[in-house]
Amino acid sequence: MTYQEALQEISSLLRFGMKPGLERIQKLLDRMGNPQDRLRFVHVAGTNGKGSTCALLSSVLTAAGYRTGLYISPYILEFRERMQINGEMIPKEDLARLTEQVLPLVKQLEQEGEPLTEFEFITALAMEWFAQSGCDVVVLEVGLGGRFDATNIIKTPLVSVIAAVSLDHTGVLGDTVEQIAFEKAGIIKDGGDTVVFPRQEPGAMEVIRQAAQQRHNRLKLGQPEALEPVSSDLLGTQFQYRGTPMQMPLIGKHQVQNASTVLAALEFLQEKGFQLSQEAIADGFSRVHFPARLELLSQKPVFLLDGAHNPNGTEALAAALRQYLPAKKITAVMGMLADKDTTAAIGHLKGLFDQVYTLTPDNPRAMDAPALADLWKGLGASAQAADTPRQAVEMALAHAGDEGAVVVCGSLYLAAQVRPIAIEILQSQSPSA
């Protein structure tokens, strides 16, 4: 089986399960010998910030010398990004080999009336690869929710981490932060340790506290006040932690809070025997790489790529733009999925953009570009639908000029589409090109 054939087999499976539950993936993993039981995990759930949290944790553990698996979704660069070891994506031949190995078991279950979803299959492949590769620890990002997410098939992790909880996927997870927090808190296992993002909505925090108490977990909150700020600009954030100077190429006040959540989780790992020196922590923070999270692709003109796709995410984006680009004329390229709260999401960005070019993301749930442009026009903004990502980027750069700024936002799927095109165009326009 080739790599492309493997991708075709994976994408041919159901996108979502017929019914929620962990029974299907448990049956598959049973037949695979339960590779997940040979691994240790840091399990991360949340609405916003869980990707940044996972990237920081993985980078620190790798810097400290541990063979570290990382499982994330969705991907930005390419499919193989979903499973990594020490920052390296799974080799194409390994993905093809594992797919060929596990696919007959998936077909068996399908014939028995237990069809697996795409995400369940990918999760099982990742567990097998991490186990075969002898990972010391795996940083495991929840796909959707927590309680019934395929990643929740693991036993009690080293640490459960819950990033910021807010309204998203309301049709699946519930339409209040309390209901969504209940689903996220489903990753809290009996007798474990839990770390929580420090700025939770009160209702969500109470649900998480109750779950931790019921399952006899020690509960720790991130402490952003322990991070003494030094400076922050478009290139990154500098701070001191327990007297050690640290910097990370992530920007925004929300990333300082995510960093504090990561540091709290690392404290639990240190208690459990992980050798994590201040130098390794600082090194891991400085090396973290996370595309499409306020990612700076160019300084002149300023070109930022961000996957903010729900009200909480666009609120954090708006705060960052006010902080870092207070006097810039900002041009936006934006596309969103129709099942998001688009009205609330763009409401946070009202008044920040001089011009908006809208796109239809490459996703079956995408909102049409003209409809999104109409929403912006309803807020009094100048907005125009573009036909292609290339056209949108070219128009945005022309409108912004060298002294302006371009911000791409609204969807991680859009960010994945636009990123390679934007890099190509920016490089072709560079004086050194």
DOMAR-752888 format. One line per field, with one value per residue (C-alpha): residue number from 1; x, y, z. Coordinates in steps of 0.05 Angstrom, whole numbers, plus 5000, padded with zeros to 4 digits. Layout:
! DOMAR-752888
num c(NUM | ...)
px c(X | ...)
py c(Y | ...)
pz c(Z | ...)
END
This chain:
! DOMAR-752888
num c(1 | 2 | 3 | 4 | 5 | 6 | 7 | 8 | 9 | 10 | 11 | 12 | 13 | 14 | 15 | 16 | 17 | 18 | 19 | 20 | 21 | 22 | 23 | 24 | 25 | 26 | 27 | 28 | 29 | 30 | 31 | 32 | 33 | 34 | 35 | 36 | 37 | 38 | 39 | 40 | 41 | 42 | 43 | 44 | 45 | 46 | 47 | 48 | 49 | 50 | 51 | 52 | 53 | 54 | 55 | 56 | 57 | 58 | 59 | 60 | 61 | 62 | 63 | 64 | 65 | 66 | 67 | 68 | 69 | 70 | 71 | 72 | 73 | 74 | 75 | 76 | 77 | 78 | 79 | 80 | 81 | 82 | 83 | 84 | 85 | 86 | 87 | 88 | 89 | 90 | 91 | 92 | 93 | 94 | 95 | 96 | 97 | 98 | 99 | 100 | 101 | 102 | 103 | 104 | 105 | 106 | 107 | 108 | 109 | 110 | 111 | 112 | 113 | 114 | 115 | 116 | 117 | 118 | 119 | 120 | 121 | 122 | 123 | 124 | 125 | 126 | 127 | 128 | 129 | 130 | 131 | 132 | 133 | 134 | 135 | 136 | 137 | 138 | 139 | 140 | 141 | 142 | 143 | 144 | 145 | 146 | 147 | 148 | 149 | 150 | 151 | 152 | 153 | 154 | 155 | 156 | 157 | 158 | 159 | 160 | 161 | 162 | 163 | 164 | 165 | 166 | 167 | 168 | 169 | 170 | 171 | 172 | 173 | 174 | 175 | 176 | 177 | 178 | 179 | 180 | 181 | 182 | 183 | 184 | 185 | 186 | 187 | 188 | 189 | 190 | 191 | 192 | 193 | 194 | 195 | 196 | 197 | 198 | 199 | 200 | 201 | 202 | 203 | 204 | 205 | 206 | 207 | 208 | 209 | 210 | 211 | 212 | 213 | 214 | 215 | 216 | 217 | 218 | 219 | 220 | 221 | 222 | 223 | 224 | 225 | 226 | 227 | 228 | 229 | 230 | 231 | 232 | 233 | 234 | 235 | 236 | 237 | 238 | 239 | 240 | 241 | 242 | 243 | 244 | 245 | 246 | 247 | 248 | 249 | 250 | 251 | 252 | 253 | 254 | 255 | 256 | 257 | 258 | 259 | 260 | 261 | 262 | 263 | 264 | 265 | 266 | 267 | 268 | 269 | 270 | 271 | 272 | 273 | 274 | 275 | 276 | 277 | 278 | 279 | 280 | 281 | 282 | 283 | 284 | 285 | 286 | 287 | 288 | 289 | 290 | 291 | 292 | 293 | 294 | 295 | 296 | 297 | 298 | 299 | 300 | 301 | 302 | 303 | 304 | 305 | 306 | 307 | 308 | 309 | 310 | 311 | 312 | 313 | 314 | 315 | 316 | 317 | 318 | 319 | 320 | 321 | 322 | 323 | 324 | 325 | 326 | 327 | 328 | 329 | 330 | 331 | 332 | 333 | 334 | 335 | 336 | 337 | 338 | 339 | 340 | 341 | 342 | 343 | 344 | 345 | 346 | 347 | 348 | 349 | 350 | 351 | 352 | 353 | 354 | 355 | 356 | 357 | 358 | 359 | 360 | 361 | 362 | 363 | 364 | 365 | 366 | 367 | 368 | 369 | 370 | 371 | 372 | 373 | 374 | 375 | 376 | 377 | 378 | 379 | 380 | 381 | 382 | 383 | 384 | 385 | 386 | 387 | 388 | 389 | 390 | 391 | 392 | 393 | 394 | 395 | 396 | 397 | 398 | 399 | 400 | 401 | 402 | 403 | 404 | 405 | 406 | 407 | 408 | 409 | 410 | 411 | 412 | 413 | 414 | 415 | 416 | 417 | 418 | 419 | 420 | 421 | 422 | 423 | 424 | 425 | 426 | 427 | 428 | 429 | 430 | 431 | 432 | 433)
px c(5000 | 5026 | 5019 | 4967 | 4927 | 4930 | 4902 | 4846 | 4827 | 4827 | 4784 | 4734 | 4710 | 4654 | 4668 | 4625 | 4599 | 4528 | 4523 | 4569 | 4610 | 4677 | 4654 | 4676 | 4747 | 4754 | 4736 | 4788 | 4842 | 4826 | 4840 | 4905 | 4929 | 4912 | 4975 | 4949 | 4959 | 5034 | 5038 | 5035 | 4996 | 4983 | 4911 | 4888 | 4817 | 4787 | 4752 | 4809 | 4883 | 4889 | 4933 | 4981 | 4981 | 4999 | 5053 | 5086 | 5082 | 5111 | 5167 | 5189 | 5186 | 5227 | 5278 | 5284 | 5306 | 5241 | 5217 | 5152 | 5092 | 5044 | 4974 | 4935 | 4876 | 4862 | 4926 | 4951 | 5012 | 4994 | 4959 | 5022 | 5025 | 4970 | 5020 | 5091 | 5150 | 5200 | 5172 | 5179 | 5117 | 5102 | 5141 | 5097 | 5120 | 5101 | 5032 | 5022 | 5048 | 5004 | 4942 | 4953 | 4963 | 4901 | 4852 | 4832 | 4809 | 4768 | 4736 | 4719 | 4684 | 4646 | 4621 | 4599 | 4557 | 4608 | 4633 | 4689 | 4696 | 4755 | 4778 | 4773 | 4816 | 4868 | 4870 | 4882 | 4938 | 4971 | 4968 | 5000 | 5055 | 5071 | 5074 | 5117 | 5164 | 5174 | 5150 | 5164 | 5103 | 5048 | 5015 | 4945 | 4897 | 4822 | 4787 | 4718 | 4689 | 4723 | 4676 | 4661 | 4721 | 4762 | 4824 | 4787 | 4797 | 4861 | 4867 | 4884 | 4935 | 4995 | 4958 | 4891 | 4892 | 4831 | 4844 | 4795 | 4723 | 4673 | 4614 | 4631 | 4602 | 4538 | 4498 | 4539 | 4565 | 4509 | 4490 | 4515 | 4587 | 4566 | 4544 | 4607 | 4650 | 4616 | 4637 | 4708 | 4713 | 4699 | 4774 | 4784 | 4797 | 4794 | 4855 | 4889 | 4915 | 4881 | 4906 | 4858 | 4866 | 4863 | 4811 | 4752 | 4680 | 4654 | 4601 | 4651 | 4701 | 4649 | 4632 | 4706 | 4717 | 4660 | 4685 | 4755 | 4727 | 4682 | 4740 | 4789 | 4836 | 4884 | 4864 | 4913 | 4901 | 4952 | 4982 | 4996 | 5016 | 5077 | 5102 | 5134 | 5124 | 5186 | 5163 | 5118 | 5117 | 5100 | 5161 | 5142 | 5132 | 5187 | 5177 | 5212 | 5190 | 5220 | 5279 | 5292 | 5286 | 5240 | 5212 | 5165 | 5147 | 5073 | 5038 | 4976 | 4955 | 4917 | 4984 | 5013 | 4953 | 4964 | 5037 | 5018 | 4972 | 5030 | 5077 | 5026 | 5022 | 5098 | 5099 | 5055 | 5102 | 5162 | 5128 | 5121 | 5195 | 5203 | 5270 | 5249 | 5301 | 5288 | 5337 | 5298 | 5232 | 5261 | 5291 | 5225 | 5186 | 5235 | 5232 | 5157 | 5128 | 5054 | 5028 | 4965 | 4962 | 4977 | 5034 | 5076 | 5092 | 5120 | 5140 | 5135 | 5080 | 5056 | 5021 | 4989 | 4955 | 4907 | 4858 | 4809 | 4741 | 4693 | 4674 | 4726 | 4780 | 4763 | 4758 | 4831 | 4850 | 4818 | 4855 | 4921 | 4909 | 4894 | 4957 | 5006 | 4977 | 4944 | 4961 | 4961 | 4911 | 4889 | 4861 | 4828 | 4820 | 4766 | 4726 | 4684 | 4644 | 4569 | 4558 | 4598 | 4569 | 4592 | 4553 | 4584 | 4653 | 4658 | 4625 | 4689 | 4728 | 4681 | 4717 | 4786 | 4789 | 4794 | 4774 | 4751 | 4759 | 4718 | 4730 | 4693 | 4736 | 4750 | 4701 | 4631 | 4607 | 4634 | 4596 | 4593 | 4639 | 4584 | 4542 | 4600 | 4614 | 4541 | 4548 | 4607 | 4570 | 4514 | 4565 | 4583 | 4648 | 4675 | 4673 | 4681 | 4677 | 4739 | 4738 | 4803 | 4853 | 4906 | 4860 | 4842 | 4915 | 4936 | 4878 | 4892 | 4967 | 4952 | 4902 | 4947 | 5010 | 5079 | 5058 | 4993 | 4977 | 4940 | 4905 | 4878 | 4827 | 4761 | 4778 | 4836 | 4814 | 4821 | 4889 | 4912 | 4890 | 4918 | 4985 | 5026 | 4997 | 5012 | 5084 | 5095 | 5068 | 5105 | 5171 | 5161 | 5151 | 5210 | 5268 | 5315 | 5271)
py c(5000 | 5069 | 5132 | 5161 | 5095 | 5098 | 5169 | 5147 | 5089 | 5134 | 5188 | 5136 | 5123 | 5158 | 5230 | 5222 | 5162 | 5137 | 5141 | 5169 | 5121 | 5086 | 5016 | 5015 | 5039 | 4994 | 4933 | 4953 | 4966 | 4899 | 4864 | 4904 | 4883 | 4949 | 4988 | 5048 | 5009 | 5008 | 5084 | 5142 | 5204 | 5277 | 5284 | 5354 | 5378 | 5447 | 5493 | 5542 | 5536 | 5461 | 5460 | 5512 | 5475 | 5409 | 5441 | 5472 | 5408 | 5366 | 5416 | 5417 | 5341 | 5333 | 5385 | 5347 | 5285 | 5244 | 5208 | 5247 | 5231 | 5285 | 5273 | 5334 | 5352 | 5382 | 5388 | 5451 | 5430 | 5360 | 5298 | 5269 | 5328 | 5294 | 5245 | 5265 | 5241 | 5292 | 5343 | 5297 | 5276 | 5202 | 5178 | 5164 | 5091 | 5081 | 5109 | 5064 | 5003 | 5015 | 5028 | 4963 | 4927 | 4954 | 4962 | 4888 | 4893 | 4955 | 4917 | 4860 | 4906 | 4939 | 4870 | 4858 | 4922 | 4965 | 5016 | 5059 | 5134 | 5166 | 5196 | 5130 | 5096 | 5151 | 5149 | 5074 | 5082 | 5134 | 5090 | 5033 | 5078 | 5110 | 5041 | 5010 | 5070 | 5064 | 5133 | 5153 | 5198 | 5220 | 5288 | 5271 | 5324 | 5311 | 5315 | 5337 | 5343 | 5293 | 5243 | 5204 | 5225 | 5167 | 5191 | 5179 | 5105 | 5111 | 5094 | 5147 | 5193 | 5225 | 5291 | 5313 | 5384 | 5426 | 5488 | 5546 | 5523 | 5564 | 5555 | 5515 | 5452 | 5469 | 5421 | 5363 | 5383 | 5427 | 5500 | 5524 | 5528 | 5482 | 5428 | 5435 | 5434 | 5369 | 5337 | 5364 | 5341 | 5270 | 5261 | 5266 | 5195 | 5164 | 5178 | 5225 | 5296 | 5352 | 5421 | 5475 | 5539 | 5596 | 5641 | 5594 | 5617 | 5608 | 5558 | 5516 | 5519 | 5493 | 5434 | 5417 | 5424 | 5376 | 5325 | 5327 | 5320 | 5261 | 5225 | 5239 | 5282 | 5335 | 5399 | 5454 | 5519 | 5554 | 5615 | 5669 | 5717 | 5673 | 5693 | 5761 | 5797 | 5826 | 5845 | 5822 | 5838 | 5805 | 5761 | 5730 | 5737 | 5744 | 5732 | 5706 | 5643 | 5629 | 5673 | 5640 | 5684 | 5651 | 5668 | 5635 | 5651 | 5654 | 5720 | 5746 | 5749 | 5684 | 5649 | 5672 | 5638 | 5576 | 5577 | 5580 | 5519 | 5481 | 5499 | 5473 | 5407 | 5402 | 5409 | 5347 | 5310 | 5330 | 5300 | 5235 | 5230 | 5268 | 5305 | 5374 | 5426 | 5501 | 5501 | 5446 | 5482 | 5547 | 5511 | 5477 | 5542 | 5577 | 5521 | 5512 | 5515 | 5520 | 5542 | 5584 | 5611 | 5684 | 5660 | 5716 | 5700 | 5769 | 5832 | 5880 | 5879 | 5847 | 5782 | 5742 | 5675 | 5654 | 5596 | 5633 | 5604 | 5615 | 5675 | 5659 | 5653 | 5717 | 5754 | 5733 | 5752 | 5821 | 5834 | 5814 | 5860 | 5919 | 5904 | 5892 | 5931 | 5992 | 6041 | 5994 | 5992 | 5920 | 5881 | 5814 | 5750 | 5709 | 5646 | 5608 | 5544 | 5553 | 5514 | 5564 | 5624 | 5670 | 5731 | 5731 | 5712 | 5770 | 5817 | 5815 | 5839 | 5895 | 5960 | 5929 | 5916 | 5969 | 5918 | 5845 | 5794 | 5731 | 5660 | 5594 | 5545 | 5477 | 5439 | 5411 | 5454 | 5518 | 5584 | 5614 | 5673 | 5720 | 5704 | 5720 | 5784 | 5804 | 5793 | 5841 | 5892 | 5888 | 5912 | 5971 | 5941 | 5942 | 5869 | 5831 | 5757 | 5728 | 5669 | 5635 | 5639 | 5666 | 5722 | 5739 | 5742 | 5784 | 5833 | 5837 | 5851 | 5904 | 5938 | 5935 | 5961 | 5955 | 5995 | 5958 | 5889 | 5828 | 5780 | 5712 | 5683 | 5647 | 5574 | 5526 | 5495 | 5563 | 5573 | 5507 | 5528 | 5598 | 5586 | 5556 | 5605 | 5665 | 5640 | 5633 | 5702 | 5736 | 5703 | 5724 | 5796 | 5797 | 5842 | 5783 | 5737)
pz c(5000 | 4982 | 5024 | 4978 | 4980 | 5056 | 5056 | 5009 | 5055 | 5116 | 5083 | 5058 | 5130 | 5165 | 5187 | 5249 | 5288 | 5282 | 5357 | 5412 | 5452 | 5459 | 5444 | 5371 | 5382 | 5443 | 5400 | 5348 | 5400 | 5434 | 5368 | 5361 | 5430 | 5464 | 5445 | 5486 | 5550 | 5537 | 5537 | 5585 | 5568 | 5581 | 5558 | 5535 | 5523 | 5515 | 5466 | 5453 | 5468 | 5472 | 5409 | 5437 | 5503 | 5469 | 5427 | 5488 | 5529 | 5473 | 5460 | 5533 | 5541 | 5477 | 5500 | 5566 | 5528 | 5528 | 5467 | 5460 | 5418 | 5398 | 5371 | 5345 | 5300 | 5253 | 5213 | 5179 | 5138 | 5117 | 5144 | 5176 | 5223 | 5264 | 5294 | 5311 | 5353 | 5377 | 5328 | 5267 | 5230 | 5219 | 5157 | 5097 | 5094 | 5167 | 5157 | 5096 | 5133 | 5194 | 5152 | 5114 | 5181 | 5216 | 5158 | 5156 | 5229 | 5212 | 5154 | 5200 | 5249 | 5192 | 5169 | 5241 | 5241 | 5277 | 5226 | 5252 | 5240 | 5207 | 5273 | 5310 | 5257 | 5258 | 5334 | 5333 | 5282 | 5325 | 5387 | 5349 | 5320 | 5387 | 5421 | 5366 | 5370 | 5445 | 5465 | 5537 | 5538 | 5490 | 5490 | 5467 | 5442 | 5445 | 5378 | 5399 | 5469 | 5514 | 5546 | 5482 | 5442 | 5415 | 5453 | 5518 | 5510 | 5551 | 5625 | 5677 | 5646 | 5680 | 5677 | 5649 | 5623 | 5608 | 5567 | 5559 | 5554 | 5514 | 5466 | 5404 | 5371 | 5408 | 5365 | 5391 | 5460 | 5487 | 5485 | 5552 | 5578 | 5635 | 5587 | 5546 | 5608 | 5629 | 5563 | 5569 | 5641 | 5617 | 5608 | 5683 | 5707 | 5776 | 5820 | 5771 | 5770 | 5733 | 5710 | 5688 | 5647 | 5698 | 5665 | 5659 | 5659 | 5730 | 5709 | 5671 | 5729 | 5778 | 5733 | 5727 | 5802 | 5816 | 5766 | 5796 | 5866 | 5848 | 5814 | 5871 | 5829 | 5854 | 5818 | 5800 | 5763 | 5719 | 5754 | 5702 | 5758 | 5769 | 5699 | 5706 | 5639 | 5606 | 5536 | 5480 | 5406 | 5340 | 5345 | 5412 | 5487 | 5539 | 5613 | 5676 | 5711 | 5780 | 5762 | 5695 | 5633 | 5582 | 5514 | 5466 | 5394 | 5412 | 5423 | 5459 | 5532 | 5523 | 5507 | 5573 | 5607 | 5565 | 5585 | 5659 | 5648 | 5616 | 5674 | 5724 | 5685 | 5684 | 5760 | 5766 | 5717 | 5759 | 5820 | 5781 | 5766 | 5701 | 5700 | 5675 | 5691 | 5685 | 5626 | 5590 | 5602 | 5576 | 5516 | 5500 | 5504 | 5458 | 5406 | 5402 | 5332 | 5320 | 5252 | 5244 | 5315 | 5306 | 5262 | 5233 | 5160 | 5143 | 5179 | 5120 | 5106 | 5170 | 5152 | 5208 | 5201 | 5256 | 5262 | 5307 | 5289 | 5347 | 5391 | 5445 | 5392 | 5355 | 5421 | 5436 | 5365 | 5372 | 5437 | 5404 | 5344 | 5389 | 5429 | 5371 | 5313 | 5345 | 5289 | 5229 | 5173 | 5176 | 5118 | 5132 | 5093 | 5127 | 5118 | 5168 | 5175 | 5174 | 5239 | 5280 | 5315 | 5259 | 5281 | 5351 | 5324 | 5275 | 5325 | 5367 | 5306 | 5288 | 5274 | 5269 | 5194 | 5139 | 5087 | 5089 | 5033 | 5046 | 5022 | 5024 | 5063 | 5033 | 5077 | 5068 | 5127 | 5098 | 5097 | 5027 | 5018 | 4994 | 5056 | 5102 | 5063 | 5073 | 5149 | 5149 | 5108 | 5159 | 5210 | 5166 | 5141 | 5070 | 5048 | 4983 | 4967 | 4932 | 4884 | 4905 | 4962 | 4915 | 4892 | 4964 | 4986 | 4926 | 4936 | 5011 | 5001 | 4948 | 4994 | 5055 | 5022 | 5054 | 5116 | 5129 | 5157 | 5131 | 5179 | 5156 | 5205 | 5215 | 5204 | 5212 | 5146 | 5113 | 5146 | 5117 | 5047 | 5050 | 5085 | 5027 | 4978 | 5023 | 5035 | 4960 | 4944 | 5002 | 4981 | 4909 | 4931 | 4979 | 4957 | 4962 | 4920)
END
